Amino acid sequence: MTPAYVFAALTIPLVGLLLLAERRDAPWRVWAKAAASSSFIATAVAAGAAGTAYGGWVLAALCLGWAGDIALVSAQRRWFLLGLAAFLFSHLAYIGAFATVQPDAVVAVLVAAGLLVPAGLVARWLWPHLGGDMRVPVAAYIAVITAMVAAASGAAGGPGPSLPPALSLAGWKATVVVAAVAFYLSDVSVARDRFVAPGFGNRIWGLPLYYAAQLLFALSVGMR
């Protein structure tokens, strides 16, 4: 097993530990989350992220995600806004990563158009639960994560990166699309937890989806 997959495998028990901390509302949950999030950064580094433009952008996105994870541990509004900003820039970094692999702009635009419906539904669902000062940041975030999923689809629709013969281009394309969709869905759980119906039930499915998404992005850098 390569070092990247060792770190990826290590994430599984760490996410389990994080879920236990969240269930108990334990004061050490910040350390559990930091450890779990550090593992997807280690996965990307071990997979060779620093060696390519695509990998560099992905690594930047993962580091911003790590910062957002720590900020979102706090229930305070200012920390939530910092976390929201960190993840917004993380999605922009993923868009930058996809721009390096000759994405198909037509596919990206078509997917973005199709995603306007779910984006609108999510915004409509959240709107009554948002204070006036949160509506613009949340709307901006919905727009950016929608653009990230569209950019991932555009990357999958293009020629993709150059891969060693042993690796599958179709596998890389599927990986980035599944990761983007999983990230999108995990953010629905965060929104529900923060604005609609707080509770551990949101985290029990949202956190595994989120860490699966970040791990898939991290492992995708080794497919170049």
LINTA-V658505 format. One record per residue. N is the residue number from 1. PSI is psi in degrees with one decimal (* if undefined). D_CENTER is the distance of its C-alpha to the mean C-alpha in Angstrom with 1 decimal. Layout:
n = (N;N)
psi = (PSI;PSI)
d_center = (D_CENTER;D_CENTER)
This chain:
n = (1;2;3;4;5;6;7;8;9;10;11;12;13;14;15;16;17;18;19;20;21;22;23;24;25;26;27;28;29;30;31;32;33;34;35;36;37;38;39;40;41;42;43;44;45;46;47;48;49;50;51;52;53;54;55;56;57;58;59;60;61;62;63;64;65;66;67;68;69;70;71;72;73;74;75;76;77;78;79;80;81;82;83;84;85;86;87;88;89;90;91;92;93;94;95;96;97;98;99;100;101;102;103;104;105;106;107;108;109;110;111;112;113;114;115;116;117;118;119;120;121;122;123;124;125;126;127;128;129;130;131;132;133;134;135;136;137;138;139;140;141;142;143;144;145;146;147;148;149;150;151;152;153;154;155;156;157;158;159;160;161;162;163;164;165;166;167;168;169;170;171;172;173;174;175;176;177;178;179;180;181;182;183;184;185;186;187;188;189;190;191;192;193;194;195;196;197;198;199;200;201;202;203;204;205;206;207;208;209;210;211;212;213;214;215;216;217;218;219;220;221;222;223;224)
psi = (129.6;159.0;-36.5;-42.2;-26.0;-47.5;-38.7;-43.4;-34.7;-27.5;-32.5;-54.0;-30.3;-37.8;-37.7;-42.1;-40.3;-43.0;-38.3;-43.6;-40.5;-39.8;-37.4;-3.4;43.3;143.9;-19.8;9.8;-26.1;-36.4;-37.3;-41.4;-40.0;-40.2;-46.2;-40.8;-31.9;-29.4;-33.2;-26.9;-44.3;-37.1;-46.2;-42.8;-45.5;-27.7;-7.2;29.4;-34.6;-9.3;-7.6;160.9;-44.0;-48.5;-37.4;-42.4;-42.7;-42.6;-41.3;-42.1;-41.6;-39.5;-39.7;-37.5;-40.1;-46.1;-42.0;-38.7;-45.5;-41.5;-36.6;-5.4;-36.0;147.0;-5.9;144.1;-42.8;-36.2;-34.8;-42.2;-37.5;-42.3;-41.5;-43.1;-41.3;-43.1;-33.2;-46.5;-28.6;-44.2;-36.7;-37.3;-38.0;-40.2;-40.4;-38.5;-45.6;-27.0;-17.7;-6.4;32.1;61.9;155.9;108.4;-35.2;-45.2;-44.3;-43.1;-42.0;-43.0;-41.6;-41.6;-41.9;-30.5;-7.2;-33.6;-56.1;-34.9;-42.1;-38.5;-41.5;-43.5;-42.8;-38.0;-42.0;-29.5;-47.2;-17.5;-2.0;136.6;161.9;-30.5;-9.0;-11.5;-41.8;-48.9;-41.1;-41.0;-41.3;-39.7;-42.5;-41.5;-42.0;-41.4;-31.5;-42.7;-35.3;-44.0;-40.6;-40.0;-39.1;-39.7;-39.4;-39.8;-39.6;-27.5;-12.7;-168.6;-20.1;-179.1;166.0;128.5;148.9;152.8;-30.8;-12.6;151.1;125.5;-38.6;-36.4;-41.6;-44.9;-44.1;-38.0;-48.5;-33.5;-45.8;-41.8;-44.4;-43.4;-40.9;-39.3;-46.2;-48.5;-36.3;-32.4;-24.8;-39.0;-37.8;-44.8;-43.1;-40.0;-37.9;-35.9;-25.6;-63.1;85.7;147.2;159.0;-27.7;-31.1;-37.4;-27.2;-24.6;-28.7;-42.2;-46.7;-39.4;-44.3;-48.6;-32.2;-42.3;-48.4;-37.6;-40.6;-42.2;-43.0;-43.3;-25.6;-22.7;-24.8;-2.2;5.6;*)
d_center = (24.7;23.2;21.7;18.2;18.6;20.4;17.5;15.1;17.9;18.3;14.9;16.3;19.1;17.2;14.9;18.3;19.8;17.1;17.8;21.5;21.2;19.4;22.2;24.8;23.4;24.4;24.6;23.1;19.7;18.5;19.6;18.1;14.6;15.3;16.5;13.7;11.1;13.9;14.1;10.9;12.3;15.6;14.6;13.6;16.8;18.9;17.8;19.1;16.4;19.1;21.3;19.9;18.7;15.7;15.0;15.7;13.2;10.4;11.9;12.0;8.3;7.9;11.0;10.0;7.1;10.1;12.3;10.5;10.5;14.2;15.0;13.9;16.3;19.1;20.4;21.9;21.2;21.1;18.4;16.3;16.8;16.0;12.6;12.1;13.3;11.2;7.9;10.0;11.0;7.8;7.3;11.0;10.7;8.8;11.6;14.0;13.1;13.8;16.9;18.4;18.9;21.2;19.2;21.4;21.6;23.4;20.8;18.1;20.5;21.5;18.1;17.4;20.8;20.1;17.0;19.2;20.7;17.7;16.5;20.1;20.3;17.4;19.0;22.4;21.3;20.0;22.7;25.6;23.6;22.6;25.1;26.3;24.5;21.0;21.3;20.8;17.6;16.0;17.4;16.0;12.4;13.0;14.5;11.8;8.9;11.8;12.7;9.5;10.1;13.7;13.3;11.7;14.7;17.0;16.2;16.9;20.0;21.4;23.1;20.0;20.4;23.6;23.4;25.9;28.2;27.0;23.4;22.7;21.4;20.8;18.6;16.4;16.2;15.4;12.7;10.6;11.4;10.8;7.3;6.7;8.9;7.6;4.3;7.3;9.5;8.0;8.3;11.8;12.6;11.9;14.0;16.6;16.9;17.4;19.6;21.1;21.8;20.7;21.0;19.8;19.5;16.3;14.7;16.4;14.3;11.1;10.6;11.3;8.9;5.9;7.7;8.7;5.6;5.3;9.0;9.5;8.1;10.3;13.1;13.1;14.7;17.6;18.4;19.9)
